[in-house]
Amino acid sequence: MPWVKFPNYINKLWKLRSALQVARTLNPSELANDESYGYALLDAGVITSRSSVEELKLKSPADQGPITSGRGLHEMFQLLGMMVRDPDGIQLTEAGNRIADASGESITDDELNLWRTSLLDLRFPHEAFPDKSVGVDFRPAQIVISMLEQGPLPSQGLAFAFAVANETPSEVERARNLAAQWNDVPRQELANAASTTVRELENNAKVFPGLLEQTGLIRRAGGWAYVTTEGLEALGIDGSGPRTVEPSSAPVRKARSRPIDDNGPASWSPDPVDPKDAAERAFLRLVKLERANAAHELALRMLNDWLVELGFTTAQADYDIHAARDDLEILVEVKSLTATNARRQTISAIGQLAYYYNDLARDAPGSRQLTRVAFFDQEPSHPQVSSVLHQEHIELGWINDDGNIAFADAAFYDTLVGSDRATSASD
């Protein structure tokens, strides 16, 4: 099995942006010099060292951390299309300059799209380093997403995305099988199977998956990695192809409620209303994958436990939570947020709540007051999320930074908690 090494250096986008900004202060010949670039990074605080510059200079070049960092970042930026080598030295590309133009503590949308595109476009063999990837033809980002499409894997097992020869299903399945054994098989045995060393295996598990996570293509939690809807879309699994609309004689499937299980993620695999509808199948696949997401599952269980403590009876079907206490009923869709999916998740929540609300309302004799709730695993940072949900008469809730349940509407929160509890909480 071939093995491709990815540079094991910085994996924080804002630090990589700083490294590009430092690079822009050097002329092409200086930037091409590992020592000049490395010590410029040290001087700017992008990298650090416990030794002083004077102490570092007494060491051999191979033992000077700044030189090693300069060389490694040169390689990483060229692989990602942020730098290019020419007769004058090394230059920043248009993408590299656009990222270096960014400022502020957060990553801008334009910057995020540039990073995501560069990661998705990375392919081996690479013209800048043809000798480093002889006999292979694959894109590591697509391999990672393909591995996770079939279900979550141990996070460090994603290193095996670099142990393939190409993007064929058999190669992806082989990498996935090795990744699945990460927690059960000795590291040396896995490294031997991938034709590499334990150190290289562990190195490749760090930087590249971290970059994929920061760009919203995957999510990692509790030692496990999951694909996101953005990751599936990048792989072309988004249901955006032609819709097949044909009459179906199949009866509409009823959503049967069941208690919420405390022992782990609930299985959820509904059949499409129309089995010939490709877009419907793709959407259901995305929802199913989200429900396997650790953050989604944690948020669902936290809210469910909170509601049960307040005297609600809870159940789930295709919807996440239906809770009832006396004459108060709520219907909840739980959504997990990444750096890039707030818009999509909000739209998805509105659509699902509308559909499931209609389903429940048909079953109820007479009038039924059913409050819809969109609940997130963290507070949405974009103000449009709150305004759109308010316009649709949907309550907004989330888990706040201290791990407590919060709602945008204080009056609705008090209604859920109950007047006695609300009064004691305010005392």
Secondary structure per residue as TSV (DSSP state, phi and psi in degrees):
chain	resnum	aa	ss	phi	psi
A	1	M	-	360.0	130.6
A	2	P	-	-70.4	161.5
A	3	W	-	-139.4	127.8
A	4	V	-	-112.8	129.4
A	5	K	-	-91.8	128.6
A	6	F	-	-99.7	138.9
A	7	P	-	-54.8	131.6
A	8	N	-	-100.2	76.7
A	9	Y	S	-131.5	-137.6
A	10	I	-	-65.2	137.3
A	11	N	-	-126.6	19.6
A	12	K	-	-102.7	125.0
A	13	L	H	-60.0	-40.3
A	14	W	H	-68.3	-31.0
A	15	K	H	-73.1	-37.9
A	16	L	H	-65.0	-36.5
A	17	R	H	-60.5	-44.4
A	18	S	H	-61.7	-38.4
A	19	A	H	-64.4	-35.2
A	20	L	H	-70.5	-36.4
A	21	Q	H	-65.6	-38.5
A	22	V	H	-64.9	-41.9
A	23	A	H	-58.7	-34.3
A	24	R	T	-72.3	-14.0
A	25	T	T	-83.2	-7.9
A	26	L	S	-105.8	151.2
A	27	N	-	-79.4	166.0
A	28	P	H	-54.7	-39.6
A	29	S	H	-71.0	-37.5
A	30	E	H	-66.1	-41.8
A	31	L	H	-64.6	-32.5
A	32	A	T	-73.6	-13.0
A	33	N	-	-89.6	116.0
A	34	D	H	-56.6	-39.6
A	35	E	H	-68.1	-46.1
A	36	S	H	-61.0	-46.5
A	37	Y	H	-67.8	-43.3
A	38	G	H	-61.6	-44.5
A	39	Y	H	-74.5	-25.6
A	40	A	H	-67.1	-38.3
A	41	L	H	-65.1	-39.9
A	42	L	H	-65.8	-43.5
A	43	D	H	-63.4	-33.7
A	44	A	H	-84.4	-6.1
A	45	G	T	82.5	9.0
A	46	V	S	-69.8	-39.1
A	47	I	S	-118.5	161.2
A	48	T	-	-130.4	165.0
A	49	S	-	-150.3	141.8
A	50	R	S	-75.7	-20.7
A	51	S	S	-92.8	151.8
A	52	S	-	-74.6	165.5
A	53	V	H	-59.2	-40.5
A	54	E	H	-62.3	-41.6
A	55	E	H	-67.9	-37.5
A	56	L	H	-64.4	-40.4
A	57	K	H	-66.6	-19.2
A	58	L	T	-77.5	-14.3
A	59	K	S	-86.0	164.8
A	60	S	-	-68.4	153.9
A	61	P	G	-53.0	-35.7
A	62	A	G	-67.3	-20.9
A	63	D	G	-102.7	2.7
A	64	Q	-	-90.3	111.3
A	65	G	H	-52.9	-44.5
A	66	P	H	-59.9	-37.8
A	67	I	H	-66.3	-42.9
A	68	T	H	-61.9	-41.8
A	69	S	H	-66.0	-42.2
A	70	G	H	-59.7	-43.3
A	71	R	H	-66.2	-44.5
A	72	G	H	-66.0	-39.0
A	73	L	H	-72.8	-34.7
A	74	H	H	-53.5	-49.1
A	75	E	H	-64.6	-45.9
A	76	M	H	-61.0	-46.7
A	77	F	H	-66.0	-34.4
A	78	Q	H	-70.1	-40.0
A	79	L	H	-60.3	-38.1
A	80	L	T	-89.0	4.8
A	81	G	T	75.7	19.8
A	82	M	S	-93.8	-21.0
A	83	M	E	-135.0	157.0
A	84	V	E	-144.5	141.3
A	85	R	E	-91.2	135.7
A	86	D	E	-138.5	-179.6
A	87	P	T	-57.6	-25.4
A	88	D	T	-84.6	-14.4
A	89	G	E	141.4	-126.9
A	90	I	E	-124.1	133.7
A	91	Q	E	-119.8	152.2
A	92	L	E	-76.9	140.0
A	93	T	-	-80.6	178.0
A	94	E	H	-59.1	-43.3
A	95	A	H	-63.7	-42.2
A	96	G	H	-61.5	-41.2
A	97	N	H	-68.0	-37.3
A	98	R	H	-65.8	-37.7
A	99	I	H	-69.8	-39.5
A	100	A	H	-64.9	-23.4
A	101	D	H	-73.2	-21.4
A	102	A	-	-69.7	155.0
A	103	S	-	-148.1	172.5
A	104	G	S	98.9	169.4
A	105	E	S	-77.6	-28.0
A	106	S	S	-100.7	161.0
A	107	I	-	-85.3	125.9
A	108	T	-	-71.8	160.9
A	109	D	H	-60.6	-41.8
A	110	D	H	-62.7	-43.4
A	111	E	H	-63.9	-42.6
A	112	L	H	-61.2	-41.9
A	113	N	H	-64.7	-36.7
A	114	L	H	-64.8	-44.0
A	115	W	H	-64.1	-43.8
A	116	R	H	-62.2	-44.5
A	117	T	H	-61.8	-42.1
A	118	S	H	-65.4	-37.4
A	119	L	H	-69.1	-41.6
A	120	L	H	-69.8	-30.2
A	121	D	H	-84.4	-12.8
A	122	L	-	-61.4	125.3
A	123	R	-	-136.1	140.9
A	124	F	B	-110.2	135.4
A	125	P	S	-72.5	152.4
A	126	H	B	-109.6	135.3
A	127	E	T	-61.5	-26.8
A	128	A	T	-76.4	-25.7
A	129	F	B	-137.4	65.2
A	130	P	G	-63.2	-29.5
A	131	D	G	-76.0	-14.6
A	132	K	G	-85.0	-8.1
A	133	S	G	-147.2	54.2
A	134	V	T	-73.8	135.0
A	135	G	T	81.5	15.8
A	136	V	-	-127.2	161.5
A	137	D	B	-156.2	90.9
A	138	F	B	-157.7	161.4
A	139	R	-	-111.7	114.3
A	140	P	H	-60.2	-34.7
A	141	A	H	-63.5	-42.9
A	142	Q	H	-66.2	-34.1
A	143	I	H	-65.9	-45.3
A	144	V	H	-58.6	-48.7
A	145	I	H	-63.8	-40.9
A	146	S	H	-63.6	-38.2
A	147	M	H	-62.4	-40.7
A	148	L	H	-83.3	-16.1
A	149	E	H	-58.0	-32.2
A	150	Q	T	-82.9	-6.1
A	151	G	S	142.2	167.3
A	152	P	-	-64.9	155.1
A	153	L	E	-136.7	158.3
A	154	P	E	-54.7	132.3
A	155	S	G	-54.0	-45.3
A	156	Q	G	-70.3	-19.7
A	157	G	G	-66.8	-13.1
A	158	L	G	-65.7	-13.6
A	159	A	G	-57.7	-27.8
A	160	F	G	-72.3	-3.6
A	161	A	G	-64.0	-19.3
A	162	F	G	-97.1	9.3
A	163	A	S	-113.9	41.3
A	164	V	-	-124.6	158.8
A	165	A	S	-94.3	-28.4
A	166	N	B	-159.5	-171.5
A	167	E	S	-101.0	19.7
A	168	T	-	-68.2	152.3
A	169	P	H	-55.3	-35.5
A	170	S	H	-66.4	-37.5
A	171	E	H	-69.7	-40.7
A	172	V	H	-62.2	-43.4
A	173	E	H	-65.0	-37.5
A	174	R	H	-64.7	-43.6
A	175	A	H	-63.9	-40.6
A	176	R	H	-64.0	-42.8
A	177	N	H	-61.8	-39.3
A	178	L	H	-66.7	-43.0
A	179	A	H	-61.0	-38.3
A	180	A	H	-65.1	-20.4
A	181	Q	T	-90.8	3.9
A	182	W	T	-54.7	-41.1
A	183	N	T	-85.9	-5.2
A	184	D	T	-119.0	-18.0
A	185	V	S	-116.8	139.8
A	186	P	-	-54.9	142.9
A	187	R	H	-56.9	-41.6
A	188	Q	H	-63.8	-37.8
A	189	E	H	-64.9	-40.5
A	190	L	H	-67.7	-40.3
A	191	A	H	-63.2	-40.4
A	192	N	H	-62.2	-40.9
A	193	A	H	-65.1	-27.1
A	194	A	T	-97.8	5.6
A	195	S	T	58.3	44.9
A	196	T	S	-146.2	-169.7
A	197	T	-	-106.0	162.9
A	198	V	H	-60.7	-40.3
A	199	R	H	-63.0	-45.0
A	200	E	H	-65.1	-37.1
A	201	L	H	-61.0	-46.9
A	202	E	H	-68.7	-35.5
A	203	N	H	-63.1	-44.8
A	204	N	H	-70.1	-14.1
A	205	A	T	-83.4	-8.3
A	206	K	T	-95.3	-67.4
A	207	V	H	-72.2	-55.2
A	208	F	H	-63.3	-48.6
A	209	P	H	-59.2	-34.4
A	210	G	H	-62.8	-39.4
A	211	L	H	-67.8	-39.8
A	212	L	H	-63.2	-37.0
A	213	E	H	-67.8	-43.8
A	214	Q	H	-66.5	-24.4
A	215	T	T	-92.9	6.4
A	216	G	T	81.3	11.3
A	217	L	S	-85.0	-26.0
A	218	I	E	-138.6	168.4
A	219	R	E	-132.7	140.6
A	220	R	E	-122.8	134.9
A	221	A	E	-157.1	135.1
A	222	G	T	60.2	29.8
A	223	G	T	83.9	5.6
A	224	W	E	-120.9	152.2
A	225	A	E	-116.7	141.7
A	226	Y	E	-132.7	148.4
A	227	V	E	-83.0	148.3
A	228	T	-	-101.3	170.2
A	229	T	H	-62.2	-35.8
A	230	E	H	-63.6	-37.6
A	231	G	H	-64.2	-42.3
A	232	L	H	-64.7	-39.5
A	233	E	H	-63.1	-39.7
A	234	A	H	-62.5	-29.6
A	235	L	T	-84.6	-5.0
A	236	G	T	90.7	11.4
A	237	I	-	-101.7	71.4
A	238	D	S	-127.3	1.5
A	239	G	S	68.3	20.5
A	240	S	-	-87.0	-1.7
A	241	G	S	-74.2	-176.9
A	242	P	-	-60.4	135.9
A	243	R	-	-83.2	137.0
A	244	T	-	-97.5	107.1
A	245	V	-	-110.0	104.4
A	246	E	-	-133.6	149.1
A	247	P	-	-59.1	141.6
A	248	S	-	-122.0	133.3
A	249	S	-	-89.8	-3.4
A	250	A	S	-69.8	138.7
A	251	P	-	-68.1	152.3
A	252	V	-	-68.3	128.4
A	253	R	-	-75.3	132.5
A	254	K	-	-85.0	142.3
A	255	A	-	-86.9	110.6
A	256	R	-	-90.2	126.1
A	257	S	-	-79.2	156.2
A	258	R	B	-150.0	156.8
A	259	P	-	-61.9	153.2
A	260	I	-	-82.9	120.5
A	261	D	-	-78.9	134.2
A	262	D	S	-86.6	-5.1
A	263	N	S	-92.0	-4.1
A	264	G	S	154.7	179.1
A	265	P	-	-57.1	134.7
A	266	A	-	-73.8	138.9
A	267	S	-	-68.6	142.3
A	268	W	-	-151.7	108.2
A	269	S	-	-148.6	68.8
A	270	P	-	-72.8	153.2
A	271	D	-	-81.3	146.1
A	272	P	-	-60.9	151.0
A	273	V	S	-59.4	-41.7
A	274	D	S	-118.6	108.7
A	275	P	T	-63.9	-12.9
A	276	K	T	-93.9	-0.3
A	277	D	-	-88.4	102.6
A	278	A	H	-64.0	-39.3
A	279	A	H	-66.3	-39.6
A	280	E	H	-63.4	-42.6
A	281	R	H	-63.0	-41.0
A	282	A	H	-64.8	-40.9
A	283	F	H	-64.2	-44.6
A	284	L	H	-63.2	-34.1
A	285	R	H	-64.5	-41.4
A	286	L	H	-63.2	-43.9
A	287	V	H	-64.5	-40.9
A	288	K	H	-62.3	-42.6
A	289	L	H	-65.0	-37.5
A	290	E	H	-64.0	-37.7
A	291	R	H	-70.4	-17.1
A	292	A	T	-86.2	-6.5
A	293	N	-	-70.4	131.8
A	294	A	H	-60.9	-39.7
A	295	A	H	-66.6	-41.2
A	296	H	H	-61.4	-45.2
A	297	E	H	-65.1	-41.0
A	298	L	H	-64.2	-44.9
A	299	A	H	-63.1	-42.1
A	300	L	H	-60.0	-46.3
A	301	R	H	-71.5	-34.4
A	302	M	H	-63.5	-45.6
A	303	L	H	-66.8	-41.8
A	304	N	H	-60.3	-47.0
A	305	D	H	-62.0	-38.9
A	306	W	H	-63.5	-44.1
A	307	L	H	-66.8	-40.8
A	308	V	H	-61.6	-41.1
A	309	E	H	-62.2	-26.9
A	310	L	T	-88.3	6.3
A	311	G	T	94.8	7.8
A	312	F	-	-81.8	148.0
A	313	T	E	-96.5	127.6
A	314	T	E	-119.1	152.9
A	315	A	E	-154.3	168.5
A	316	Q	B	-143.5	155.3
A	317	A	S	-140.9	-121.8
A	318	D	S	-68.2	-33.1
A	319	Y	S	-74.2	162.9
A	320	D	S	-76.2	-53.5
A	321	I	E	-141.9	132.3
A	322	H	E	-118.0	119.9
A	323	A	E	-123.0	140.0
A	324	A	E	-138.7	139.6
A	325	R	E	-148.9	116.0
A	326	D	T	57.0	-122.6
A	327	D	T	-99.4	13.5
A	328	L	E	-103.2	124.3
A	329	E	E	-128.5	140.2
A	330	I	E	-132.4	147.6
A	331	L	E	-119.5	123.7
A	332	V	E	-121.2	134.7
A	333	E	E	-113.5	127.1
A	334	V	E	-99.1	135.0
A	335	K	E	-132.0	139.5
A	336	S	-	-101.3	140.9
A	337	L	-	-107.3	143.7
A	338	T	-	-119.8	-171.6
A	339	A	S	-68.2	-15.7
A	340	T	S	-129.6	-1.3
A	341	N	-	-110.4	12.3
A	342	A	H	-58.8	-41.8
A	343	R	H	-63.5	-49.5
A	344	R	H	-63.5	-43.2
A	345	Q	H	-65.7	-36.1
A	346	T	H	-66.4	-45.8
A	347	I	H	-60.6	-43.2
A	348	S	H	-62.0	-43.3
A	349	A	H	-62.0	-44.2
A	350	I	H	-61.8	-46.1
A	351	G	H	-64.3	-44.7
A	352	Q	H	-66.5	-42.0
A	353	L	H	-62.7	-39.0
A	354	A	H	-63.5	-43.9
A	355	Y	H	-67.3	-49.2
A	356	Y	H	-71.1	-32.4
A	357	Y	H	-60.6	-44.7
A	358	N	H	-62.4	-39.7
A	359	D	H	-63.3	-45.3
A	360	L	H	-69.9	-37.9
A	361	A	H	-64.5	-32.7
A	362	R	H	-65.9	-29.4
A	363	D	H	-82.0	-14.8
A	364	A	S	-91.3	129.6
A	365	P	S	-73.9	133.7
A	366	G	S	71.3	-158.6
A	367	S	-	-78.1	152.2
A	368	R	-	-145.0	123.3
A	369	Q	-	-93.9	107.1
A	370	L	E	-126.3	110.4
A	371	T	E	-85.2	130.8
A	372	R	E	-93.7	141.1
A	373	V	E	-134.0	130.5
A	374	A	E	-103.1	118.9
A	375	F	E	-119.4	127.7
A	376	F	E	-112.1	155.5
A	377	D	S	-76.3	-7.2
A	378	Q	S	-155.9	163.4
A	379	E	-	-69.0	125.7
A	380	P	-	-63.3	132.4
A	381	S	-	-84.9	-21.8
A	382	H	S	-86.8	123.9
A	383	P	H	-62.7	-22.5
A	384	Q	H	-66.4	-27.7
A	385	V	H	-58.7	-49.1
A	386	S	H	-64.6	-43.3
A	387	S	H	-67.5	-39.3
A	388	V	H	-67.5	-44.4
A	389	L	H	-63.8	-39.4
A	390	H	H	-61.7	-41.7
A	391	Q	H	-62.5	-33.7
A	392	E	T	-89.6	7.3
A	393	H	T	58.9	41.8
A	394	I	-	-114.5	129.1
A	395	E	E	-73.8	145.2
A	396	L	E	-110.7	126.2
A	397	G	E	-134.2	164.5
A	398	W	E	-164.0	169.8
A	399	I	E	-94.5	120.9
A	400	N	-	-83.9	-179.4
A	401	D	T	-62.9	-26.3
A	402	D	T	-94.1	11.8
A	403	G	S	84.1	14.1
A	404	N	-	-101.8	159.9
A	405	I	E	-77.9	134.3
A	406	A	E	-136.0	151.7
A	407	F	E	-133.0	146.4
A	408	A	S	-65.2	-34.7
A	409	D	-	-98.0	109.6
A	410	A	H	-62.3	-34.6
A	411	A	H	-65.8	-39.1
A	412	F	H	-67.0	-40.0
A	413	Y	H	-57.3	-45.9
A	414	D	H	-63.9	-35.3
A	415	T	H	-63.5	-42.2
A	416	L	H	-66.4	-44.0
A	417	V	H	-69.8	-34.2
A	418	G	-	98.2	148.1
A	419	S	H	-61.0	-40.0
A	420	D	H	-64.3	-46.8
A	421	R	H	-68.1	-39.2
A	422	A	H	-61.4	-40.5
A	423	T	H	-66.7	-44.2
A	424	S	H	-66.9	-31.8
A	425	A	H	-69.3	-27.9
A	426	S	H	-88.5	-12.4
A	427	D	-	-72.8	360.0
